[in-house]
Amino acid sequence: MPKAAPVTPAPASAPAPAPAATAAPRRAPAPGLPDNTRSELDAAIAQLRTGSRTWAQLTLDQRARLLERVRAAVVAVAEEWADVAAVSKGLEAGHPLRGEEWLSGPYATLVALDAYLDTLAALARGESPLKNVKTDGAPGGRRRAHVFPLNPIDGVLLSGYTGEVWFEPGATEAEVRRSAGLAQLTPTVSGGVGLVLGAGNVTSIPVLDVMYELLAHNRVVILKVNPTQDPLVPVFERALAPLVEPGFVRIVRGGGDVGAYLAEHRGVDHVHITGAAPTFDTIVWGPSSGPGASATARRRRENRPRLKKPITAELGGVSPIIVVPGAWSDADLTFQAEHVATMRLQNSGHNCIAGQVVVLSSDWPQRAAFLAALRTAIDAAPARPVWYPRSDEKLAAAASDYPDAVWSGDGTRAIVETSPGDGASAVQTTEYFAPVLGVVSLPGNGQEFLDRAVAHANDELTGTLGANVLIDPVTQAALGDGFERAIADLRYGTVSINSWTAFGFLTPTLPWGGFPGATPVDVQSGIGIVHNALLLDRIERAVTRGPFRPFPRSAAPRSLGASNGRAFSVLPKPPWFVSSRTGARVSEGFTRFRMDGNLVKLAATLVQAFRA
């Protein structure tokens, strides 16, 4: 479906002033919820309403000290966190992909806490978080901030990778610097109580969403954990204990009935959900089937949401991987095929940001060779369970929709080839959330192909969360400004050039969310953003860039033809690649370095990285 043009996102309903912190929460109807469960939830919200008043009285230094205590608590539980998460997904001790749970759990949380601490320190000094950040122009009269790397260590660990925040057209340099800090510029103004409906697939998401509510919006939080993450609740409780003890956070379990009760609770001022569009629609409008379906349809037609409070959301989508044709070596074909396989297979495909549709040029002489390398990479990736609930139904649907699909590995991985004439095929409009990869071929070379691929992604693929573009340095240099213009034309919240959009997710100084312009009626990949550790306003998107070739091939002259040499990297195969032989050890080692800063141990980890 066509994606919204770039406009400022609207809230689900007009935000009402936050109820006074002393207001007694009143119960919403909750048929089927036991009385004791309702009483426990009511008590938690009452405690948070008191906590919201206390939070508003804390200075920035006091908030920073709390975050330092949270950081220490995360360090203390990091090993258990990664182990419990891995086991819950069927990755037993020794599995080569257990490193995923180190990176997507404690690592992501620690780097975010460090970035938030830097922001609080800058604000406490009376400085903008952007004070030492380079800004310049981007296509379309935009301003952009170069927010990664901001220190030498990041430049070493993720050599060759960069991250940019692009602001909305019309946002001025003075405005973005002046507004950096969001709610921490007015820390005594309470945002009330927020409900976070936690994600079920990636273990850092619930914790990161809690942190963003507290810091970007001055909202204390009740976190409703997704049932798939119930094994992590004891870990979350200990990691967030410094925020739980003073009444700033409460953690509860339960299914959809608990989430519905909390969302409609009058003691809750705001809702944030990471999940799927149908869940969002049920919360905002009502059930789409059963006795209430006709009333839901009428509310949508009349634009009368059932939910009478603001809501933000991150909802995934169908992410493209645009492969710009060029003259690639056999090593390039293999490396980028493994890159694409990682985009689809990491976490067994249960990622909102998993690459789902590869867009190739039908005129590329190396198209067949790339597809052969891709099939090999997907088949060779380590076996693992497809663990997310109802994934078997998604795989069965793909098998039914595409009887000619090529199934590989252990029979749970599919490659589906479609043509533009197939119209709105399922692989382009359905987020499978499972190991199903589509391939679409369009005519053209160079700028002609790239512009056509961008239009196809914008107009035919569901969602606006993230887009990936793979291009060799020589071709990128030849396209010049036309390449940057095409990047600006992509209507996605994160655009990654030679670097999977998951790198954007893991980089806390970048925003994470769908492209601006979604509405409750057409929510696409969601409303609002999270992460954004510099607490920037008027953000349009994130752009990440990475090396087309790993070290040592990145040092070859032909690798230095674009982005003023930024294609160079001393990083070998990244540890998040599913094909990395040492990925588990390197991912754990990177996390442990974030825990203790031990440079000697980091050196040993880097040696392992070169054996990937």
C-alpha positions, 0 to 999 in steps of 0.5 A: 500500500502507498506510504504516507507522505512526510508530515508530522505524526498525529497522536491517536487522540488529542492528548488530554492534560495528565490527571493530577498525581493524586487522583485516585485511579478508577477501574475500567470494565474487565469482564473475565479478570479475577477480582484479585487481579484487578485489585493488584493492577489498581494498586500498582497504578495507585503506587505509580501515581504517587511515584509520578509526583516523586519523579517530577521532584528529582533533579537531573543529577538524581535521575542520573544516579538512578540510571547508574544504579540500573546500569550496575543492576543490568551488569549483575544480571547480564549473563543470566539475562543472555542465558535465559533468553537463549534457552527460552528460544531453544538455543542451548549451551554451545549453540553458535547463535547464542550471541544474538541474545547477548547483543539484543539483550544486555548489550543493547540495554547497556549502551542505551543507559550509557548514552542516556547518562551522557545526555543527562550530564550535558543537560545538567551542565546547561548544554545541548546534547548536540553540543559536540555533534557534527551537523550538516545539510541533507537532501531536500533542505534537511538538517542532519546530525552525525550521531554515531560514532561519538567516541573512539571505542564505538569507532573501533568496535563497529569500524566503518559504521556510521549513523545519522539523524535526519530532521524534518524538512524545515527544522532549523539548526538552532531549533534542533539544538535548542529542543534537544532534551525533550521532557528533561528540559522541563523535568518538574512537569509530570507526564503521568503514568504510561503503560508499556505493552512489551514486545515478545521477540527481543528482550531489550525492547521492554526495558528500552521502552520503559527508559524512553517513557521516563526520560523523553516524556517524564512518565512513570511506567507500568510494564506489561510483559508479553507472555513469551518473555515471562521467563525473563521477568525475574531478570527484569525485576532485578535489572529495574529494581532501582526504579521499582523500589521508589515507585517509578516502575511496576512490572506485571504479567498477563495476557491480552485481558490484562493489557486491555484492562490497563489500556482503558484504566483511567489511572493510565495517561498514555499507551505504548505498544510494540507489536502488530497492527491488528493488536493496535487496531483492537486497542484503539478501535475494538475487536475486528471479529465477533459481536463487537465487529460492526461497532468497531467498523462504525467507529473507524468510519467515523474516526471515533477511537474507543481508546480515549488517550494518546498511544504510540506504537512500533508495529513492524512491516515488510522491509525491503532489501534493495540490491543495486546492480554492479560489478561484484566479485565472487567474495562480494556475492558470498558476503552480501548473500550472507548479509541478506540471509542474516537479515531474514534469519536472525532470531529465526526471522521473528524480528519486526525489522527482518528483511523480507523482500529482496529487490533485484534488477532483472537486467543485472548480469550477476542476478542468477549468481547472487540468488545461487549464493543466497540460497546457499547462505540460507541453507547453510545457516545453523539450524534453530527452532522457529519458536515464536507462537503461531509461526507454524501457521505463517509458514503453512500460509506461505507454503499455500500461497507459494507452492513453487517456493524453494524450501531449505535448511530444515524445511522451515526456510523459504525463498519466494520469487514473484514478479511485479505483475503479481500485484499485491502478493502476500510476501509484499503485504504480509509481515510473516515474522518467520523465515520467509524471504521474497524476491522481486525483480525489476528492470533497469540499471544504475539510477533508473533501477534504483529510482524504480526500486525505491518507488516499488518499496514505497508503494507496494510493500506494507509498512515504513519501519526500515529499508536496506540498500546494498551498493558497491562503492564504485556504483555509489560513486558513479550515482553521486547525488542521485544516490542520496536523493534516492535515499531521501525518497525512501519513506522509512523510519530507518534506511540502512546502506550496506548495514542492516537496519538492526544496526539502527535498532542497536544504536541508542543515539538513533531514533527507532520507529516508523516514518512520520505520517501514520495515523490511527486509521492507517497506522502502517509501522506505528506512531512515534519513536523510541531510543533516541538517547540524545532526546532530539525533536522533529526527527524524520528518520535515521540513516546508517551506513556500513562497509560494503566489504569486510576487512581486509577487502575493505582496504582495497582501492576499489572499496574506497570510492564512496562516502569520502572513504567511509567504506573502509573498515577494520571489522571482519565479518560482523558478529551478528552474521548468522554465518560468523564462526565466532559470533557467539564469543565475540558478541559476549565479549563485546557485551562484557567490555561494555560491562567492565571496560576491560581493554585486555579482554577486549583485545582477546575478543577482537582476535576472535572477531578476526577468526569469524 
